[in-house]
Amino acid sequence: MAPSHLDLAVDLARLLEEIDVPYVIGGSVASSLIGEPRSTIDIDIAVDLNDQDLEALVRRVRPTFYVPETDAARAVREKDSFNIIHNDAALKIDFFVLGHGILDVNQIDRRVRVKVPTEPAAHLWITSPEDQVLRKLDWYRTGGEVSDRQMRDVVAILQVNQGRLDDRYLTTTAGAVGLSELLTRARAMAN
């Protein structure tokens, strides 16, 4: 039987922990755990990955996943993204190789460990609600501000986590990365 998205995320997280690769689950999986649940077609994992780590990762996942090794090596060099595809389930996992920008560093430094409803129960490092808001606003901006899904996720995270967010951090970091206007708009939509 093909694994679910959450089971697959847990398996990959365990593997990354075994090979000592710092990771954080982001995207729609994280948004569903800290905001409004929704279906997803892939898994987004941000990783702090070097060439040696990539070799270990490829060696471990190759029996179960299709891995475009040239794309993966380029992504590590250029701090970009690559994906792997589960051979049986045809599920896509997007790996985002983190660089040294504010959003990248904070995504790992501020990640939160959450219990996920798998059988047996497991834990995942996911992007903090604040950093998920900032990442999704950045993707929204990069995509030409046309993705309703990204903005809906941001608004849902703001609503579900109202009163628990570090608003000072959100405001300061949004200003540092040029997202202040979008954050203001999202906050207005969340109220």
Accessible surface in RSA format (square Angstrom, percent):
REM  Atomic radii and reference values for relative SASA: ProtOr
REM  Chains: A
REM  Algorithm: Lee & Richards
REM  Probe-radius: 1.40
REM  Slices: 20
REM RES _ NUM      All-atoms   Total-Side   Main-Chain    Non-polar    All polar
REM                ABS   REL    ABS   REL    ABS   REL    ABS   REL    ABS   REL
RES MET A   1   238.84 123.7 150.45  99.6  88.39 210.4 127.79 108.6 111.04 147.1
RES ALA A   2    56.55  52.0  33.56  51.8  23.00  52.3  35.17  49.5  21.38  56.6
RES PRO A   3    35.84  26.1  22.19  20.2  13.65  49.6  30.53  25.2   5.31  33.0
RES SER A   4    57.86  48.9  45.07  60.2  12.79  29.5  50.94 108.5   6.92   9.7
RES HIS A   5    44.57  24.4  43.10  30.0   1.48   3.8  27.83  28.7  16.74  19.5
RES LEU A   6    38.53  21.5  37.19  26.6   1.33   3.4  37.28  26.2   1.25   3.4
RES ASP A   7    55.27  38.7  53.94  53.7   1.33   3.1  14.63  34.4  40.64  40.5
RES LEU A   8     5.72   3.2   5.72   4.1   0.00   0.0   5.72   4.0   0.00   0.0
RES ALA A   9     0.00   0.0   0.00   0.0   0.00   0.0   0.00   0.0   0.00   0.0
RES VAL A  10     5.84   3.8   5.84   5.3   0.00   0.0   5.84   5.1   0.00   0.0
RES ASP A  11    74.90  52.5  67.61  67.3   7.29  17.2  22.97  54.1  51.93  51.8
RES LEU A  12     3.91   2.2   3.71   2.7   0.21   0.5   3.91   2.7   0.00   0.0
RES ALA A  13     1.79   1.6   1.79   2.8   0.00   0.0   1.79   2.5   0.00   0.0
RES ARG A  14   108.78  45.7 107.24  54.7   1.54   3.7  49.86  68.1  58.92  35.7
RES LEU A  15    22.18  12.4  20.64  14.8   1.54   3.9  21.79  15.3   0.40   1.1
RES LEU A  16     0.00   0.0   0.00   0.0   0.00   0.0   0.00   0.0   0.00   0.0
RES GLU A  17    70.60  40.5  55.13  41.7  15.47  36.8  36.23  70.1  34.37  28.1
RES GLU A  18   109.40  62.8  75.22  56.9  34.18  81.4  43.07  83.3  66.33  54.2
RES ILE A  19    31.30  17.8  14.15  10.5  17.15  41.3  20.72  14.9  10.58  28.7
RES ASP A  20   122.11  85.5 100.33  99.9  21.78  51.5  35.29  83.0  86.82  86.6
RES VAL A  21     3.45   2.3   0.00   0.0   3.45   8.3   0.71   0.6   2.75   7.5
RES PRO A  22    51.24  37.3  44.50  40.6   6.74  24.5  50.68  41.8   0.56   3.5
RES TYR A  23     1.21   0.6   1.21   0.7   0.00   0.0   1.21   0.9   0.00   0.0
RES VAL A  24     0.00   0.0   0.00   0.0   0.00   0.0   0.00   0.0   0.00   0.0
RES ILE A  25     0.00   0.0   0.00   0.0   0.00   0.0   0.00   0.0   0.00   0.0
RES GLY A  26     2.77   3.4   0.00   N/A   2.77   3.4   2.65   7.3   0.12   0.3
RES GLY A  27     0.68   0.8   0.00   N/A   0.68   0.8   0.67   1.8   0.01   0.0
RES SER A  28    10.20   8.6   6.77   9.0   3.43   7.9   3.54   7.5   6.66   9.3
RES VAL A  29     8.95   5.9   5.75   5.2   3.19   7.7   8.44   7.3   0.50   1.4
RES ALA A  30     0.00   0.0   0.00   0.0   0.00   0.0   0.00   0.0   0.00   0.0
RES SER A  31     1.50   1.3   1.48   2.0   0.02   0.0   1.48   3.2   0.02   0.0
RES SER A  32    27.56  23.3  18.30  24.4   9.26  21.3  17.43  37.1  10.13  14.2
RES LEU A  33    59.37  33.1  26.49  19.0  32.87  82.6  28.77  20.2  30.60  82.3
RES ILE A  34    20.07  11.4  13.32   9.9   6.76  16.3  19.62  14.1   0.45   1.2
RES GLY A  35    10.68  13.2   0.00   N/A  10.68  13.2   0.15   0.4  10.53  23.6
RES GLU A  36    98.76  56.7  94.45  71.5   4.31  10.3  25.43  49.2  73.33  59.9
RES PRO A  37   105.29  76.7  89.27  81.4  16.02  58.2  89.46  73.9  15.83  98.4
RES ARG A  38    65.42  27.5  42.13  21.5  23.29  55.4  44.66  61.0  20.76  12.6
RES SER A  39   103.58  87.5  81.43 108.7  22.14  51.0  55.56 118.3  48.02  67.3
RES THR A  40    27.96  19.9  13.68  13.9  14.29  34.0  15.93  21.4  12.03  18.2
RES ILE A  41   142.19  80.9 128.98  96.1  13.21  31.8 132.08  95.1  10.11  27.4
RES ASP A  42    24.49  17.2  23.91  23.8   0.57   1.4   0.03   0.1  24.46  24.4
RES ILE A  43     0.07   0.0   0.00   0.0   0.07   0.2   0.07   0.1   0.00   0.0
RES ASP A  44    21.71  15.2  20.40  20.3   1.31   3.1   3.17   7.5  18.54  18.5
RES ILE A  45     0.00   0.0   0.00   0.0   0.00   0.0   0.00   0.0   0.00   0.0
RES ALA A  46     5.62   5.2   4.17   6.4   1.46   3.3   4.17   5.9   1.46   3.9
RES VAL A  47     0.00   0.0   0.00   0.0   0.00   0.0   0.00   0.0   0.00   0.0
RES ASP A  48    74.95  52.5  71.53  71.2   3.42   8.1   6.13  14.4  68.82  68.6
RES LEU A  49     2.80   1.6   0.00   0.0   2.80   7.0   1.05   0.7   1.75   4.7
RES ASN A  50    72.63  50.1  70.65  68.3   1.98   4.8  31.01  74.6  41.62  40.2
RES ASP A  51    75.04  52.6  72.75  72.4   2.28   5.4  19.79  46.6  55.25  55.1
RES GLN A  52   126.78  70.9 120.54  88.1   6.24  14.8  60.05 127.8  66.72  50.6
RES ASP A  53    28.53  20.0  27.40  27.3   1.13   2.7   1.13   2.7  27.40  27.3
RES LEU A  54    13.36   7.4  13.36   9.6   0.00   0.0  13.36   9.4   0.00   0.0
RES GLU A  55   110.31  63.3 103.23  78.1   7.08  16.9  37.70  72.9  72.62  59.3
RES ALA A  56    18.12  16.7  18.04  27.8   0.08   0.2  18.08  25.5   0.05   0.1
RES LEU A  57     1.65   0.9   1.65   1.2   0.00   0.0   1.65   1.2   0.00   0.0
RES VAL A  58     8.00   5.3   8.00   7.2   0.00   0.0   8.00   6.9   0.00   0.0
RES ARG A  59   154.30  64.8 143.14  73.0  11.17  26.6  67.17  91.8  87.13  52.8
RES ARG A  60   109.15  45.8  88.71  45.2  20.44  48.7  34.84  47.6  74.31  45.0
RES VAL A  61     3.48   2.3   1.54   1.4   1.94   4.7   3.48   3.0   0.00   0.0
RES ARG A  62   119.97  50.4 113.36  57.8   6.61  15.7  54.63  74.7  65.34  39.6
RES PRO A  63   109.06  79.5  72.04  65.7  37.02 134.6  84.57  69.8  24.49 152.2
RES THR A  64    58.10  41.3  54.62  55.4   3.48   8.3  29.69  39.9  28.40  42.9
RES PHE A  65    12.38   6.2   9.19   5.7   3.19   8.3   9.19   5.6   3.19   9.1
RES TYR A  66   127.26  59.4 121.81  69.3   5.45  14.2  92.78  69.7  34.48  42.5
RES VAL A  67    16.25  10.7   1.46   1.3  14.78  35.6   1.46   1.3  14.78  40.1
RES PRO A  68    24.23  17.7  16.64  15.2   7.59  27.6  24.23  20.0   0.00   0.0
RES GLU A  69    82.08  47.1  75.34  57.0   6.74  16.0  26.68  51.6  55.40  45.2
RES THR A  70   115.46  82.1 107.72 109.2   7.74  18.4  76.58 102.9  38.88  58.8
RES ASP A  71    67.38  47.2  67.07  66.8   0.30   0.7   7.06  16.6  60.32  60.2
RES ALA A  72     0.00   0.0   0.00   0.0   0.00   0.0   0.00   0.0   0.00   0.0
RES ALA A  73    34.53  31.8  34.27  52.9   0.27   0.6  34.27  48.3   0.27   0.7
RES ARG A  74    69.81  29.3  69.81  35.6   0.00   0.0  38.67  52.9  31.14  18.9
RES ALA A  75     0.00   0.0   0.00   0.0   0.00   0.0   0.00   0.0   0.00   0.0
RES VAL A  76     7.65   5.0   6.02   5.4   1.63   3.9   6.02   5.2   1.63   4.4
RES ARG A  77   160.23  67.3 126.93  64.7  33.29  79.3  69.99  95.7  90.24  54.7
RES GLU A  78   104.54  60.0  78.04  59.0  26.50  63.1  37.73  73.0  66.81  54.5
RES LYS A  79    89.41  43.6  67.54  41.4  21.87  52.1  41.68  37.5  47.73  50.8
RES ASP A  80    64.48  45.2  57.71  57.4   6.77  16.0  12.80  30.1  51.69  51.5
RES SER A  81    38.01  32.1  33.16  44.3   4.85  11.2   4.11   8.8  33.89  47.5
RES PHE A  82    10.09   5.0   0.60   0.4   9.49  24.7   9.97   6.0   0.12   0.3
RES ASN A  83    48.85  33.7  47.28  45.7   1.57   3.8   0.20   0.5  48.65  47.0
RES ILE A  84     0.96   0.5   0.96   0.7   0.00   0.0   0.96   0.7   0.00   0.0
RES ILE A  85    62.69  35.7  62.69  46.7   0.00   0.0  62.69  45.1   0.00   0.0
RES HIS A  86    10.98   6.0  10.98   7.6   0.00   0.0   4.10   4.2   6.87   8.0
RES ASN A  87    82.94  57.2  51.91  50.2  31.03  74.7  25.88  62.3  57.06  55.2
RES ASP A  88   124.87  87.5  92.63  92.2  32.24  76.2  23.31  54.9 101.56 101.3
RES ALA A  89    22.77  20.9   2.33   3.6  20.44  46.5   6.06   8.5  16.71  44.3
RES ALA A  90    77.69  71.4  55.29  85.3  22.40  51.0  55.84  78.6  21.85  57.9
RES LEU A  91    27.23  15.2  26.69  19.1   0.55   1.4  27.23  19.1   0.00   0.0
RES LYS A  92    71.50  34.9  70.87  43.5   0.63   1.5  37.06  33.4  34.44  36.7
RES ILE A  93     0.00   0.0   0.00   0.0   0.00   0.0   0.00   0.0   0.00   0.0
RES ASP A  94    17.40  12.2  17.40  17.3   0.00   0.0   4.49  10.6  12.91  12.9
RES PHE A  95     0.00   0.0   0.00   0.0   0.00   0.0   0.00   0.0   0.00   0.0
RES PHE A  96    67.14  33.6  67.04  41.5   0.10   0.3  67.14  40.7   0.00   0.0
RES VAL A  97     6.50   4.3   0.00   0.0   6.50  15.7   0.00   0.0   6.50  17.6
RES LEU A  98    12.55   7.0   8.70   6.2   3.85   9.7   9.02   6.3   3.53   9.5
RES GLY A  99    15.26  18.8   0.00   N/A  15.26  18.8   6.94  19.1   8.32  18.6
RES HIS A 100   166.18  90.8 139.21  96.8  26.98  69.0 103.13 106.3  63.06  73.4
RES GLY A 101    41.81  51.6   0.00   N/A  41.81  51.6  36.55 100.3   5.25  11.8
RES ILE A 102    79.39  45.2  68.80  51.3  10.59  25.5  73.33  52.8   6.06  16.4
RES LEU A 103    18.97  10.6  15.89  11.4   3.08   7.7  16.13  11.3   2.83   7.6
RES ASP A 104    28.93  20.3  27.85  27.7   1.08   2.6   1.60   3.8  27.34  27.3
RES VAL A 105    62.38  41.0  56.33  51.0   6.05  14.6  62.24  54.1   0.14   0.4
RES ASN A 106    28.26  19.5  28.26  27.3   0.00   0.0   0.24   0.6  28.02  27.1
RES GLN A 107     6.16   3.4   5.96   4.4   0.20   0.5   0.13   0.3   6.03   4.6
RES ILE A 108    30.11  17.1  27.35  20.4   2.76   6.7  27.35  19.7   2.76   7.5
RES ASP A 109   105.48  73.9  69.11  68.8  36.37  86.0  24.53  57.7  80.94  80.7
RES ARG A 110    64.75  27.2  54.87  28.0   9.88  23.5  28.50  38.9  36.26  22.0
RES ARG A 111    60.25  25.3  46.69  23.8  13.57  32.3   2.52   3.4  57.73  35.0
RES VAL A 112    54.02  35.5  51.51  46.6   2.51   6.0  54.02  46.9   0.00   0.0
RES ARG A 113   108.23  45.4  80.30  40.9  27.93  66.5  34.11  46.6  74.12  44.9
RES VAL A 114    35.74  23.5  31.62  28.6   4.12   9.9  35.74  31.1   0.00   0.0
RES LYS A 115   141.64  69.1 117.27  72.0  24.38  58.0  61.42  55.3  80.23  85.5
RES VAL A 116     0.82   0.5   0.00   0.0   0.82   2.0   0.62   0.5   0.19   0.5
RES PRO A 117   111.33  81.1  75.09  68.5  36.24 131.7  88.55  73.1  22.78 141.6
RES THR A 118    17.31  12.3   5.46   5.5  11.85  28.3  10.91  14.7   6.40   9.7
RES GLU A 119   166.32  95.5 137.98 104.4  28.34  67.5  67.57 130.7  98.75  80.6
RES PRO A 120    99.46  72.5  97.40  88.8   2.06   7.5  98.28  81.1   1.18   7.4
RES ALA A 121    56.06  51.5  31.85  49.2  24.20  55.1  32.06  45.2  23.99  63.6
RES ALA A 122     7.41   6.8   2.15   3.3   5.26  12.0   7.41  10.4   0.00   0.0
RES HIS A 123    86.11  47.1  74.41  51.7  11.70  29.9  41.74  43.0  44.37  51.6
RES LEU A 124     0.00   0.0   0.00   0.0   0.00   0.0   0.00   0.0   0.00   0.0
RES TRP A 125    66.75  26.8  66.75  32.3   0.00   0.0  56.98  30.4   9.77  15.8
RES ILE A 126     0.00   0.0   0.00   0.0   0.00   0.0   0.00   0.0   0.00   0.0
RES THR A 127     0.00   0.0   0.00   0.0   0.00   0.0   0.00   0.0   0.00   0.0
RES SER A 128     3.65   3.1   3.42   4.6   0.23   0.5   3.42   7.3   0.23   0.3
RES PRO A 129    22.80  16.6  22.80  20.8   0.00   0.0  22.80  18.8   0.00   0.0
RES GLU A 130    12.82   7.4  12.82   9.7   0.00   0.0   0.00   0.0  12.82  10.5
RES ASP A 131     2.59   1.8   2.44   2.4   0.15   0.4   1.94   4.6   0.65   0.7
RES GLN A 132     0.26   0.1   0.26   0.2   0.00   0.0   0.00   0.0   0.26   0.2
RES VAL A 133     0.00   0.0   0.00   0.0   0.00   0.0   0.00   0.0   0.00   0.0
RES LEU A 134     0.00   0.0   0.00   0.0   0.00   0.0   0.00   0.0   0.00   0.0
RES ARG A 135    27.45  11.5  27.45  14.0   0.00   0.0   3.20   4.4  24.25  14.7
RES LYS A 136     3.40   1.7   3.40   2.1   0.00   0.0   0.00   0.0   3.40   3.6
RES LEU A 137     0.00   0.0   0.00   0.0   0.00   0.0   0.00   0.0   0.00   0.0
RES ASP A 138    25.21  17.7  25.21  25.1   0.00   0.0   0.05   0.1  25.16  25.1
RES TRP A 139    69.08  27.7  61.87  29.9   7.21  16.9  48.29  25.7  20.79  33.7
RES TYR A 140    18.87   8.8  18.55  10.6   0.33   0.8   0.87   0.7  18.01  22.2
RES ARG A 141    87.15  36.6  77.34  39.4   9.80  23.3  40.76  55.7  46.39  28.1
RES THR A 142   110.26  78.4  77.60  78.7  32.65  77.8  71.55  96.1  38.71  58.5
RES GLY A 143    45.36  55.9   0.00   N/A  45.36  55.9  33.61  92.2  11.74  26.3
RES GLY A 144    51.42  63.4   0.00   N/A  51.42  63.4  35.43  97.2  15.99  35.8
RES GLU A 145    70.83  40.7  56.46  42.7  14.36  34.2  15.54  30.0  55.29  45.1
RES VAL A 146   117.26  77.2  93.10  84.3  24.16  58.2  99.36  86.3  17.91  48.6
RES SER A 147    37.03  31.3  28.70  38.3   8.33  19.2  29.60  63.0   7.42  10.4
RES ASP A 148   102.60  71.9  97.32  96.9   5.28  12.5  19.33  45.5  83.27  83.0
RES ARG A 149   110.17  46.3 107.53  54.8   2.64   6.3  27.80  38.0  82.37  49.9
RES GLN A 150    22.71  12.7  22.71  16.6   0.00   0.0   1.90   4.0  20.81  15.8
RES MET A 151     9.70   5.0   9.70   6.4   0.00   0.0   9.70   8.2   0.00   0.0
RES ARG A 152   137.52  57.7 132.09  67.3   5.42  12.9  66.31  90.6  71.21  43.2
RES ASP A 153     7.55   5.3   5.88   5.9   1.67   3.9   1.57   3.7   5.99   6.0
RES VAL A 154     0.00   0.0   0.00   0.0   0.00   0.0   0.00   0.0   0.00   0.0
RES VAL A 155    17.50  11.5  17.50  15.8   0.00   0.0  17.50  15.2   0.00   0.0
RES ALA A 156     7.97   7.3   6.57  10.1   1.40   3.2   7.71  10.9   0.26   0.7
RES ILE A 157     0.38   0.2   0.38   0.3   0.00   0.0   0.38   0.3   0.00   0.0
RES LEU A 158    11.48   6.4   7.90   5.6   3.59   9.0   7.90   5.5   3.59   9.7
RES GLN A 159    88.82  49.7  74.56  54.5  14.26  34.0  21.96  46.7  66.86  50.7
RES VAL A 160    76.16  50.1  57.25  51.8  18.91  45.6  64.90  56.4  11.26  30.5
RES ASN A 161    13.69   9.4  13.69  13.2   0.00   0.0   0.23   0.5  13.46  13.0
RES GLN A 162   123.53  69.1 101.75  74.4  21.78  51.9  36.05  76.7  87.48  66.3
RES GLY A 163    81.24 100.2   0.00   N/A  81.24 100.2  41.35 113.5  39.89  89.3
RES ARG A 164   164.02  68.9 131.27  66.9  32.74  78.0  77.03 105.3  86.99  52.7
RES LEU A 165    23.92  13.3   7.70   5.5  16.22  40.8   8.02   5.6  15.90  42.8
RES ASP A 166    66.03  46.3  56.92  56.7   9.11  21.6  23.10  54.4  42.94  42.8
RES ASP A 167    80.05  56.1  76.60  76.2   3.45   8.2  29.10  68.5  50.95  50.8
RES ARG A 168   200.81  84.3 189.03  96.4  11.78  28.0  71.91  98.3 128.89  78.1
RES TYR A 169    35.00  16.3  29.63  16.9   5.37  14.0  34.65  26.0   0.34   0.4
RES LEU A 170     0.00   0.0   0.00   0.0   0.00   0.0   0.00   0.0   0.00   0.0
RES THR A 171    72.61  51.6  69.68  70.6   2.93   7.0  62.85  84.4   9.76  14.8
RES THR A 172    90.28  64.2  79.10  80.2  11.18  26.6  70.13  94.2  20.15  30.5
RES THR A 173     8.59   6.1   6.67   6.8   1.92   4.6   2.19   2.9   6.40   9.7
RES ALA A 174     0.30   0.3   0.30   0.5   0.00   0.0   0.30   0.4   0.00   0.0
RES GLY A 175    42.42  52.3   0.00   N/A  42.42  52.3  21.09  57.9  21.33  47.8
RES ALA A 176    67.28  61.9  25.70  39.7  41.58  94.6  38.03  53.6  29.25  77.5
RES VAL A 177    32.97  21.7  17.67  16.0  15.30  36.9  26.60  23.1   6.38  17.3
RES GLY A 178    55.25  68.1   0.00   N/A  55.25  68.1  33.94  93.1  21.30  47.7
RES LEU A 179     0.40   0.2   0.00   0.0   0.40   1.0   0.40   0.3   0.00   0.0
RES SER A 180    53.79  45.5  51.22  68.4   2.56   5.9  42.02  89.5  11.77  16.5
RES GLU A 181   134.87  77.4 124.80  94.4  10.06  24.0  55.65 107.6  79.22  64.7
RES LEU A 182     7.90   4.4   7.66   5.5   0.24   0.6   7.66   5.4   0.24   0.6
RES LEU A 183     3.23   1.8   3.23   2.3   0.00   0.0   3.23   2.3   0.00   0.0
RES THR A 184    90.93  64.7  88.06  89.3   2.87   6.8  65.34  87.8  25.59  38.7
RES ARG A 185    89.29  37.5  83.41  42.5   5.88  14.0  48.40  66.1  40.90  24.8
RES ALA A 186     0.00   0.0   0.00   0.0   0.00   0.0   0.00   0.0   0.00   0.0
RES ARG A 187    66.85  28.1  65.61  33.4   1.24   3.0  38.12  52.1  28.73  17.4
RES ALA A 188    69.22  63.6  48.45  74.8  20.77  47.2  55.15  77.7  14.07  37.3
RES MET A 189   102.07  52.9  77.86  51.5  24.20  57.6  80.26  68.2  21.81  28.9
RES ALA A 190    13.88  12.8   4.60   7.1   9.28  21.1   4.60   6.5   9.28  24.6
RES ASN A 191   140.59  96.9  79.42  76.8  61.17 147.3  60.91 146.6  79.67  77.0
END  Absolute sums over single chains surface
CHAIN  1 A     9508.9       7630.7       1878.2       5031.1       4477.9
END  Absolute sums over all chains
TOTAL          9508.9       7630.7       1878.2       5031.1       4477.9
